[in-house]
Amino acid sequence: MGENSERISKGYLSLYGVTSTAVLKETIEMIGGEVNYYIPNRFNDGYGPNTAAFERLIEEGTQLIVTCDNGVAGHAAIDRANELGVDVIVSDHHELPDKLPDAYAVIHPRHPQGSYPFGDLSGVGVAFKLATALLGEIPIELLDLVAIGTIADLVSLTDENRALVMQGLVILKSTQRIGLSALFKLAKIKREEIDEETIGFIIAPRLNAVGRLGDASPAVELLTTFDDEEAASLAQMVQEKNIERQGYVSTITNEAFEMIDKMDTAMDVYVLAKEEWHEGVLGIVASKIVGKTGKPAIVMNIDKNKGLAKGSGRSIPAYHLYNALDNVRHLTTTFGGHHMAAGLTIPIENIEHIQNELNQYAVANGLSEELGEETLIDGQLKIEEATVEVVEELHRLAPFGTDNTKPIFLFKNVESQEVRRIGGDQAHLKMKLAEENTFLDVIGFQFGPIADEIGLHSEVSVVGKLAINEWNGSRKTQLMLEDLAIEGIQVFDSRSTNIPAALWTIEQADFVFFDSKNFEKFVSNVPTTSYAHQLTNLDALEQFTMKTNQLIFVDCPSDVDWVKDLLSGSSPEKIIACFYSREELYLNGMPSRNQFGQVFKYTATHVNIDIRNKLKLLATHLNIKENNLIFIISVFLEIGFVTIKDGVMNVVKDVHKKELEQAAAYQKRLKQIQSENFFVYSHFSELENWMKQQVNASL
């Protein structure tokens, strides 16, 4: 290496990028160089080369500067280094500007004067290639860092990146880096189970959290330390920073979605900005917005003292974020990035302009119809086909990531079972799918609220990624939910001995009352956005028309046919079965023949029975429930066995014999008992199927 090698050995080397820095730091130390690394603080220095930082480093004795994972847009800082007589070597993979900086060398997989066969290397991938050139051989031991950085960078996991990550995962499982070992222990990572998801969801977020919340240097120290005590301390700090990061993300994400909900018009691209949003996590928040809405999002913190808004953007394949921002470069102070991600700083007064221009870019380029949440399905399976062996075979396609996504499968028109929320905050969904006596467990992270929309035996179609769940030595397939469609009518079981309070919180619904006393008591509880219907006679039933797509049966009808007729003339999407029974006639039952005989015998041997004031005493004397006694008297009155005048009852002498069943009251009670038996006490699956049949019969 001649002259350059001598300069490195005598001076200091300053680097950018965590895994890239670790790779080149160790490489240059291997060839005898004296290395000092510098990770820019994103809050003070920005994302790229910083002129003031370069000046300070050079003043401290740096003789050569190598940038990692950035630099192609650092013209001013590089020009200043040249003025001070220090060369700058740029290693980067981000979008190339029209004019490259005047650096000693620009190492980039898509350099216009180069012909490198794979242009999608990550920042650490470029650093690894530089390390290979410096060492004259492939430094296999550095591939653990390359795997982490490549997956964290969300670059295409195809071609050379795929090879680097596959080999890196092998090295990572047996890595000798004591810092990583300490982190594995704290994060409860089993080395033998490490894969691309371990990196993407556990390792990378923890390493990134350090730089997101402040100085990223401790992350480099963790990756390169040889001191056990320092490794344990740094790993603990990284773990704590990650927890802190999660708190910021949760708060800002909730606030961002509140802003979206309040927007008057639908947007193709979201540009959200607010004071006191932590800049270090805004890229994560933007990713969450993209994931939920399927639309590009830019999330920024407003600094009124500086008059600037600064943040990050994330996009989707249909919308090239870098090109869109390049189109409005005049509205930005600085920006950089690539197709799917970008960082930018803009004057506060340009926030609305940026929003309008980025949305107009989508319209002008015919992208509006392509935006929106979209899940590409790789195939449709039967539940019986989703075996452990199939999942293991699919894993041969790993590592999965950008451009080599884990296969997504559709399970169509299957039955939902055991639907419930799980997790400390009830944010997640757990359920079982059933099809022809075969079953599949489903986990849906952040799908918790959907549990309230899925009936116990609903017909659903779901899409997701297959995985293997191991528990107590047992291995079974489970589906990681990506999306879900509820087919047909949903019926929910809210039956109880009391009307549940949650019923009165349901908006945009039709509340049906069959009992006038219940209507009088509870109608004021019905939300103003919903509708209350009192259906106490056949005329009201015939005139009933739904005003929403939700139907709530508050109480129990006196006849099964009433619900049958109502459903056959309606088209609800959701039915809530409460069927509250005020009198509980089914539990009280029909009075026995013996009880009817007791009452008749008593009335035949007594005169002027004061049932207005002494009914309770009579019920106690006869050992008959008061409600049943009232019913027996009403039947006797209807068939002419007794008379009642001013609350006084007397038997009718020489009355013709009549059957109790002839009384309308008797027949009505029979129907009420049958109705309660079916609507209140039947197995829910039976009730659900019956209700669906009544609605479907009218379609």
C-alpha positions in Angstrom: 0.0 0.0 0.0 3.1 2.2 0.1 2.5 5.9 0.9 -1.1 5.6 2.1 -0.1 2.8 4.5 2.6 5.0 6.0 0.2 7.9 6.5 -2.4 5.7 8.2 0.2 4.3 10.6 1.4 7.8 11.6 -2.0 9.5 12.0 -5.6 9.1 13.0 -8.5 7.7 11.1 -12.0 9.2 11.6 -15.0 7.1 10.6 -18.8 7.3 10.4 -21.4 4.5 10.8 -21.6 1.9 13.6 -21.0 -1.5 12.0 -19.0 0.1 9.2 -16.8 1.9 11.7 -16.2 -1.3 13.7 -15.3 -3.2 10.4 -12.7 -0.6 9.2 -11.4 0.2 12.7 -10.4 -3.5 13.2 -9.2 -3.8 9.6 -6.8 -0.8 9.8 -5.6 -1.9 13.2 -4.7 -5.3 11.6 -2.4 -3.5 9.1 -0.8 -1.4 11.8 -2.8 1.8 11.5 -3.5 4.1 14.5 -7.3 4.6 14.4 -9.6 7.1 16.0 -13.2 7.0 15.1 -15.8 9.7 15.3 -19.6 9.1 15.0 -21.5 12.3 14.3 -24.2 13.2 16.8 -27.3 13.4 14.6 -28.7 16.2 16.9 -25.6 18.4 16.7 -23.8 17.4 13.6 -26.5 16.2 11.3 -26.2 13.0 9.2 -23.3 13.6 6.9 -19.8 15.1 7.0 -19.6 18.2 9.1 -17.2 21.0 8.4 -16.6 22.0 12.0 -16.1 18.3 13.0 -13.6 17.8 10.2 -11.7 21.0 11.3 -11.5 19.7 14.9 -10.4 16.3 14.0 -7.6 17.6 11.7 -6.5 20.0 14.4 -6.2 17.0 16.8 -3.8 15.3 14.3 -5.9 13.3 11.9 -4.0 12.7 8.7 -6.6 10.8 6.7 -10.4 10.8 6.9 -12.5 7.8 5.7 -16.3 8.1 5.8 -18.5 5.1 6.3 -22.0 4.8 5.1 -22.2 8.5 4.1 -20.1 11.2 2.4 -21.3 11.4 -1.2 -23.1 14.6 -0.4 -20.5 16.1 1.9 -19.0 18.5 -0.5 -18.4 21.4 1.9 -16.7 19.4 4.6 -14.5 17.5 2.1 -13.5 20.7 0.3 -12.4 22.1 3.7 -10.4 19.0 4.5 -8.6 19.4 1.1 -7.8 23.0 2.0 -6.2 21.8 5.2 -4.1 19.2 3.4 -6.0 16.1 4.6 -7.3 13.5 2.1 -10.8 12.1 2.5 -11.9 8.7 1.2 -15.6 8.3 0.9 -17.2 4.9 1.3 -21.0 5.1 0.9 -23.9 3.4 -0.7 -26.6 6.2 -0.7 -28.0 7.9 -3.8 -25.3 9.6 -5.8 -25.7 13.3 -6.4 -25.2 14.8 -9.9 -21.8 15.9 -8.9 -19.5 13.8 -6.7 -17.4 15.4 -3.9 -13.7 16.2 -4.6 -12.5 13.4 -2.4 -9.2 11.4 -2.8 -11.4 8.4 -3.6 -15.1 7.7 -3.7 -15.9 4.0 -3.1 -19.5 3.3 -4.1 -21.1 0.2 -5.7 -22.9 2.4 -8.3 -20.0 4.8 -9.0 -20.6 6.2 -12.6 -17.0 5.3 -13.6 -17.1 1.8 -12.1 -18.6 -1.4 -13.2 -19.3 -3.2 -10.0 -21.8 -6.0 -10.7 -24.0 -5.5 -7.6 -25.1 -2.0 -6.8 -27.2 -2.7 -3.6 -24.5 -3.2 -1.1 -25.2 -1.8 2.4 -22.9 0.8 4.0 -21.2 -2.0 6.0 -21.0 -4.1 2.8 -18.9 -1.4 1.1 -16.7 -1.1 4.2 -16.2 -4.9 4.1 -15.2 -4.7 0.5 -12.7 -2.0 1.4 -11.4 -4.1 4.3 -10.9 -7.1 1.9 -8.9 -4.9 -0.5 -6.7 -3.5 2.4 -6.1 -7.0 3.8 -5.6 -8.8 0.5 -8.0 -11.5 1.7 -11.6 -12.0 2.9 -11.8 -11.2 6.6 -14.3 -13.9 7.4 -14.3 -13.0 11.1 -15.9 -9.6 10.3 -18.9 -11.1 8.6 -20.9 -11.1 11.9 -20.8 -7.3 11.8 -21.6 -7.3 8.1 -24.7 -9.4 8.7 -26.0 -7.1 11.4 -25.3 -3.9 9.4 -26.8 -5.3 6.1 -30.0 -6.4 7.7 -30.3 -3.2 9.8 -29.9 -1.1 6.6 -32.9 -2.8 5.0 -31.1 -3.2 1.7 -32.0 -5.9 -0.9 -31.3 -9.3 0.5 -30.5 -10.8 -2.8 -27.3 -11.6 -4.7 -24.1 -10.6 -2.8 -26.0 -9.3 0.2 -27.7 -12.6 0.6 -24.4 -14.4 0.5 -22.8 -12.0 3.0 -25.7 -12.4 5.4 -25.9 -16.2 5.1 -22.2 -16.5 6.0 -22.5 -13.7 8.6 -25.2 -15.6 10.5 -23.0 -18.6 10.7 -20.2 -16.5 12.2 -22.6 -14.7 14.5 -23.7 -17.9 16.1 -20.2 -18.5 17.3 -18.9 -15.0 17.5 -16.1 -14.3 19.9 -17.1 -10.7 20.4 -17.6 -10.4 24.2 -19.8 -7.3 23.8 -22.2 -9.2 21.6 -22.1 -12.1 24.0 -23.1 -9.8 26.8 -25.9 -8.3 24.8 -27.2 -11.8 23.9 -27.3 -12.6 27.5 -29.3 -9.5 28.5 -31.7 -9.9 25.5 -32.1 -13.6 26.2 -30.9 -14.6 22.7 -30.0 -18.2 22.1 -27.0 -18.3 19.8 -28.1 -21.4 18.0 -31.4 -19.8 17.1 -30.0 -16.5 15.7 -31.4 -15.6 12.3 -32.2 -12.5 10.3 -35.3 -11.9 12.5 -33.1 -11.9 15.6 -31.0 -9.2 14.1 -33.9 -7.2 12.7 -36.1 -7.2 15.8 -33.7 -7.7 18.7 -30.0 -6.9 18.0 -30.2 -4.0 15.5 -32.8 -2.0 17.4 -30.7 -2.1 20.5 -27.5 -1.0 18.8 -29.4 1.7 16.9 -31.1 3.0 20.0 -27.8 4.3 21.3 -27.3 6.6 18.3 -30.9 7.5 18.1 -30.9 9.0 21.6 -27.4 10.5 21.6 -23.8 9.6 20.9 -23.5 6.3 19.0 -19.9 5.7 20.0 -20.8 3.2 22.9 -22.3 0.9 20.3 -19.0 0.7 18.4 -17.2 0.2 21.7 -19.6 -2.7 22.5 -18.8 -4.4 19.2 -15.0 -4.0 19.5 -14.2 -4.2 23.2 -11.9 -6.9 24.6 -12.8 -6.1 28.3 -15.4 -8.3 30.0 -16.4 -5.7 32.6 -16.7 -3.0 29.9 -18.7 -5.3 27.7 -21.2 -6.0 30.5 -21.6 -2.3 31.4 -22.0 -1.3 27.7 -24.6 -4.0 27.1 -26.6 -2.9 30.1 -26.5 0.7 28.8 -27.6 -0.4 25.3 -30.5 -2.4 26.8 -31.6 0.6 28.9 -31.4 2.9 25.9 -33.6 0.6 23.9 -36.3 0.7 26.6 -36.1 4.5 26.6 -36.3 4.5 22.8 -39.4 2.3 22.9 -41.2 4.8 25.2 -40.5 7.6 22.8 -41.7 5.6 19.8 -44.9 4.7 21.5 -45.8 8.2 22.6 -44.9 9.9 19.2 -46.6 7.2 17.2 -49.9 7.7 19.1 -49.7 11.4 18.6 -48.9 11.1 14.9 -52.0 8.9 14.3 -54.1 11.3 16.2 -52.9 14.0 13.8 -53.8 11.8 10.8 -57.3 11.1 12.2 -57.9 14.8 12.4 -56.9 15.6 8.8 -59.8 17.0 6.7 -58.7 15.3 3.5 -57.1 12.1 2.6 -53.3 12.4 1.8 -51.2 10.3 -0.5 -48.1 11.3 1.5 -48.1 12.2 5.1 -45.9 15.0 6.4 -46.2 15.3 10.2 -44.4 17.7 12.4 -44.6 18.7 16.1 -42.5 20.3 18.8 -40.6 18.2 21.3 -40.7 15.0 19.2 -37.4 13.2 19.8 -35.5 13.3 16.5 -33.7 10.0 17.0 -36.9 7.9 16.7 -38.8 9.7 14.0 -37.7 7.2 11.3 -39.2 4.4 13.3 -42.4 6.3 13.7 -42.5 7.0 10.0 -42.1 3.2 9.4 -45.0 2.5 11.6 -47.2 4.9 9.7 -46.2 3.4 6.4 -46.9 -0.1 7.8 -50.4 0.8 8.9 -51.5 3.1 6.1 -49.4 1.9 3.2 -48.5 5.5 2.3 -45.1 7.3 2.5 -44.6 9.3 5.6 -42.2 12.1 6.7 -42.1 12.8 10.5 -40.3 15.8 11.8 -39.5 17.6 15.0 -40.1 21.4 15.1 -37.3 23.6 16.6 -38.8 27.1 16.8 -35.6 28.6 18.1 -33.8 27.5 14.9 -36.8 28.0 12.7 -36.3 24.5 11.3 -38.1 21.1 11.2 -35.9 18.1 11.0 -36.7 14.4 10.7 -37.0 11.3 8.7 -39.1 9.7 6.0 -40.0 6.2 4.9 -41.7 5.1 1.7 -43.1 2.2 -0.3 -41.8 0.6 -3.5 -44.2 2.6 -5.7 -43.0 6.0 -4.4 -39.3 6.9 -4.9 -38.8 9.1 -1.9 -35.4 10.5 -2.8 -36.6 11.5 -6.3 -39.7 13.1 -4.9 -37.6 15.1 -2.4 -35.1 16.0 -5.1 -38.0 17.5 -7.0 -38.6 19.9 -4.1 -34.9 20.4 -3.2 -35.5 24.2 -3.2 -37.8 23.8 -0.2 -35.3 22.0 1.9 -32.2 23.1 3.9 -30.6 19.7 3.5 -31.7 16.2 2.6 -30.3 12.8 1.7 -31.4 9.2 1.4 -32.6 6.7 -1.2 -35.6 5.1 -2.7 -37.2 3.9 0.6 -35.8 6.3 3.3 -34.6 9.8 3.7 -33.5 12.4 6.2 -34.2 16.1 5.8 -34.2 19.5 7.4 -36.5 22.3 6.2 -37.6 25.7 7.3 -40.8 25.6 9.4 -42.7 27.7 7.0 -42.1 25.1 4.2 -43.8 22.2 6.0 -47.2 22.8 4.3 -45.5 23.4 1.0 -43.6 20.2 1.2 -46.8 18.3 2.1 -48.6 19.8 -1.0 -45.7 19.2 -3.4 -45.0 15.6 -2.4 -48.7 14.8 -2.8 -48.7 16.6 -6.1 -45.7 14.5 -7.1 -47.7 11.4 -6.5 -50.6 12.7 -8.6 -48.4 14.0 -11.5 -46.6 10.7 -11.7 -49.7 8.6 -11.6 -48.8 7.1 -8.3 -52.0 7.9 -6.3 -53.8 4.7 -7.2 -50.7 2.7 -6.4 -50.4 4.0 -2.9 -52.2 2.3 0.0 -51.6 -0.8 2.1 -51.0 -3.8 -0.1 -50.1 -7.3 0.8 -48.7 -9.6 -1.9 -49.7 -13.2 -1.4 -47.3 -15.9 -2.5 -49.8 -18.7 -2.4 -53.0 -20.2 -0.9 -52.9 -23.1 1.5 -55.3 -25.5 3.3 -54.6 -25.7 7.0 -53.7 -29.3 6.7 -50.9 -28.3 4.3 -49.3 -25.9 6.8 -47.1 -28.5 8.4 -43.8 -28.2 10.3 -42.1 -29.9 7.4 -43.4 -27.3 5.0 -42.1 -24.5 7.1 -38.7 -26.1 7.4 -38.6 -26.5 3.6 -39.5 -22.8 3.2 -36.7 -21.8 5.5 -34.2 -22.9 2.8 -35.1 -19.6 1.1 -33.8 -17.6 4.1 -32.4 -15.2 5.0 -35.5 -13.1 4.3 -35.7 -9.4 3.9 -36.0 -6.7 1.3 -36.6 -8.2 -2.2 -36.5 -11.7 -0.7 -39.5 -11.5 1.7 -40.7 -14.3 3.7 -43.5 -16.1 1.8 -47.0 -14.9 2.7 -49.9 -17.4 2.5 -53.6 -17.1 2.3 -56.0 -19.3 4.3 -59.4 -18.6 2.8 -62.9 -19.0 4.4 -61.8 -20.8 7.5 -63.4 -20.7 10.9 -62.2 -18.6 13.8 -62.0 -20.1 17.3 -60.7 -19.1 20.7 -60.4 -15.4 19.7 -58.9 -13.3 22.5 -56.5 -10.4 23.3 -53.2 -11.1 24.8 -50.2 -9.1 26.2 -49.9 -6.7 29.1 -51.7 -4.0 27.3 -54.0 -6.4 25.4 -52.5 -5.1 22.2 -52.1 -8.5 20.5 -54.4 -11.0 19.0 -54.4 -14.8 19.5 -56.8 -17.1 17.8 -57.1 -20.5 16.3 -58.3 -21.3 12.7 -60.2 -24.5 12.0 -60.8 -26.2 8.7 -62.1 -29.8 8.2 -60.9 -30.8 11.7 -57.5 -29.4 11.3 -56.3 -26.4 13.3 -53.7 -23.6 13.1 -52.6 -21.2 15.8 -52.5 -17.5 14.9 -50.6 -14.6 16.5 -51.3 -11.1 15.4 -49.0 -8.4 16.9 -50.8 -5.1 17.3 -54.0 -6.7 16.1 -55.6 -6.7 19.5 -58.5 -4.3 18.7 -59.5 -6.6 15.8 -60.4 -9.3 18.4 -63.5 -7.4 19.3 -64.7 -7.6 15.6 -64.3 -11.3 15.2 -67.1 -13.7 16.3 -66.3 -16.9 18.0 -67.2 -19.0 15.0 -66.8 -16.5 12.2 -65.8 -17.2 8.7 -62.5 -15.4 8.0 -59.8 -15.2 5.4 -56.3 -14.5 6.8 -52.8 -13.9 5.3 -49.6 -14.3 7.2 -46.2 -15.9 7.5 -45.7 -19.4 8.8 -43.4 -20.1 11.7 -42.6 -22.9 14.1 -43.5 -22.5 17.7 -41.5 -24.7 20.1 -42.8 -25.2 23.7 -41.8 -27.9 26.2 -40.2 -30.0 23.4 -43.3 -29.8 21.2 -43.1 -28.2 17.7 -46.1 -26.9 15.9 -46.9 -24.5 13.1 -48.3 -21.1 13.8 -49.2 -18.2 11.6 -47.8 -14.7 12.1 -50.8 -12.5 11.0 -50.3 -9.9 8.3 -53.9 -9.1 7.5 -57.4 -10.5 8.0 -60.8 -10.2 6.2 -64.0 -11.1 8.0 -66.4 -12.8 5.7 -70.2 -12.4 6.0 -72.2 -11.5 9.1 -70.5 -11.3 12.5 -72.4 -12.4 15.6 -71.2 -11.6 19.1 -72.3 -13.2 22.3 -73.0 -10.6 25.0 -75.6 -12.6 26.9 -75.5 -12.3 30.7 -77.7 -12.0 33.8 -77.4 -8.3 33.4 -77.0 -5.9 30.4 -73.3 -5.3 30.1 -72.3 -1.7 30.6 -70.1 -1.8 27.4 -73.3 -2.2 25.3 -74.1 1.4 25.9 -70.8 2.6 24.4 -71.5 1.2 20.9 -72.0 3.9 18.4 -73.7 3.7 15.0 -75.9 0.8 15.9 -79.6 -0.1 16.0 -80.7 -1.1 19.6 -83.8 -3.3 19.6 -86.0 -3.5 22.7 -88.9 -6.1 22.9 -89.8 -5.2 26.5 -91.4 -1.8 27.1 -90.2 -1.7 30.7 -86.6 -2.2 29.6 -87.1 0.4 26.9 -88.3 3.0 29.5 -85.5 2.2 31.8 -82.5 2.0 29.4 -83.4 4.1 26.3 -81.5 7.1 27.8 -78.3 5.0 27.8 -78.3 4.5 24.0 -75.6 6.7 22.5 -76.8 9.7 20.5 -75.1 8.3 17.4 -77.2 5.2 17.6 -80.9 4.4 17.3 -83.3 2.8 19.8 -86.3 0.8 18.6 -89.3 -0.3 20.8 -90.8 -3.4 19.1 -93.6 -4.4 21.5 -96.2 -5.3 18.9 -96.4 -6.8 15.4 -97.1 -3.4 13.8 -93.9 -1.9 15.1 -92.0 -5.1 14.0 -93.4 -4.8 10.5 -92.4 -1.1 10.2 -88.8 -1.7 11.6 -86.0 -0.6 9.3 -82.3 -0.6 10.2 -80.5 2.7 10.0 -76.9 1.3 10.5 -75.1 -1.9 9.8 -75.0 -3.1 13.5 -78.0 -4.7 15.1 -78.2 -5.1 18.9 -80.8 -7.3 20.6 -81.0 -5.8 24.0 -83.7 -8.1 25.5 -85.5 -11.2 24.8 -88.7 -11.3 22.6 -91.8 -13.2 23.6 -91.7 -15.2 20.4 -88.8 -16.7 18.5 -90.5 -15.8 15.2 -90.2 -12.1 16.0 -86.4 -12.3 15.7 -86.8 -14.5 12.7 -89.1 -12.0 10.9 -86.8 -9.1 11.9 -83.7 -10.7 10.5 -85.3 -11.9 7.3 -86.1 -8.3 6.5 -82.7 -6.8 7.4 -79.1 -7.0 6.2 -76.8 -6.4 9.3 -73.1 -6.8 9.0 -72.8 -7.2 12.8 -75.2 -8.6 15.3 -74.7 -8.4 19.1 -76.8 -10.9 21.0 -77.6 -9.6 24.6 -81.1 -11.0 25.0 -81.5 -9.8 28.6 -84.4 -11.5 30.4 -86.0 -9.3 33.0 -88.4 -12.0 34.3 -86.3 -15.1 33.6 -89.4 -17.1 32.7 -87.4 -20.1 31.5 -85.8 -20.4 35.0 -89.1 -19.9 36.8 -90.7 -22.3 34.3 -94.4 -23.0 33.8 -96.4 -23.5 37.0 -97.3 -27.2 37.5 -100.8 -28.7 37.3 -100.7 -29.2 41.0 -100.0 -25.4 41.6 -102.9 -24.5 39.3 -105.1 -26.9 41.4 -103.9 -25.4 44.7 -104.9 -21.9 43.6 -108.3 -23.1 42.2 -109.1 -25.0 45.4 -108.2 -21.9 47.5 -110.4 -19.6 45.4 -113.2 -22.1 45.5 -113.2 -22.2 49.3 -112.7 -18.5 50.0 -114.5 -15.3 49.1 -113.4 -11.7 48.5 -109.7 -12.5 48.2 -107.8 -9.2 48.4 -105.1 -9.8 45.8 -104.3 -6.1 45.5 -103.0 -5.9 49.1 -102.5 -9.5 50.2 -101.0 -11.2 47.1 -97.6 -11.6 48.7 -99.2 -13.3 51.8 -101.2 -15.6 49.6 -98.1 -16.6 47.6 -96.3 -17.4 50.9 -99.3 -19.4 52.2 -99.6 -21.5 49.0 -95.8 -21.8 48.7 -95.9 -20.5 45.1 -93.6 -17.8 43.7 -95.4 -14.5 43.4 -94.8 -14.2 39.7 -96.2 -17.6 39.1 -99.2 -16.9 41.2 -99.9 -13.7 39.2 -99.6 -15.8 36.0 -102.0 -18.5 37.3 -104.6 -15.9 38.3 -104.3 -14.2 34.8 -105.0 -17.6 33.1 -108.0 -18.2 35.4 -109.3 -14.8 34.7 -109.0 -15.2 30.9 -110.8 -18.6 30.8 -113.5 -17.3 33.2 -112.7 -19.3 36.3 -112.5 -16.1 38.5 -113.6 -12.5 38.5 -111.6 -9.6 39.8 -113.2 -6.3 40.8 -111.4 -3.5 42.6 -108.6 -5.9 43.5 -110.9 -8.5 45.0 -111.0 -12.0 43.5 -113.9 -14.5 43.6 -114.5 -17.8 42.0 -117.1 -18.2 39.3 -119.7 -20.8 40.3 -120.7 -23.6 37.9 -118.2 -22.6 35.2 -117.8 -24.9 32.3 -114.6 -27.0 32.3 -111.9 -25.5 30.0 -108.3 -26.6 29.3 -105.6 -24.3 30.6 -103.8 -24.5 27.2 -106.8 -22.6 25.7 -105.8 -19.4 27.4 -103.8 -17.0 25.2 -101.7 -16.1 28.3 -100.8 -19.7 28.7 -99.7 -20.0 25.1 -97.8 -16.7 25.3 -95.9 -17.9 28.3 -95.0 -21.2 26.5 -93.6 -19.2 23.6 -91.7 -16.9 26.0 -90.2 -19.9 27.8 -89.2 -21.3 24.4 -87.8 -18.0 23.3 -85.7 -17.6 26.4 -84.5 -21.2 26.2 -83.3 -20.6 22.7 -82.0 -17.0 22.8 -80.6 -17.0 26.3 -79.5 -20.6 27.1 -78.7 -22.2 23.8 -75.1 -23.0 22.8 -73.8 -19.9 21.1 -72.7 -21.7 17.9 -76.3 -22.9 17.5 -77.7 -19.4 18.0 -75.0 -17.9 15.7 -75.7 -20.3 12.9 -79.5 -19.8 13.2 -79.2 -16.0 13.0 -76.9 -16.1 10.0 -79.4 -18.5 8.2 -82.3 -16.1 8.8 -80.3 -13.2 7.3 -78.9 -15.2 4.4 -82.3 -16.6 3.5 -83.4 -13.1 2.6 -80.4 -12.3 0.4 
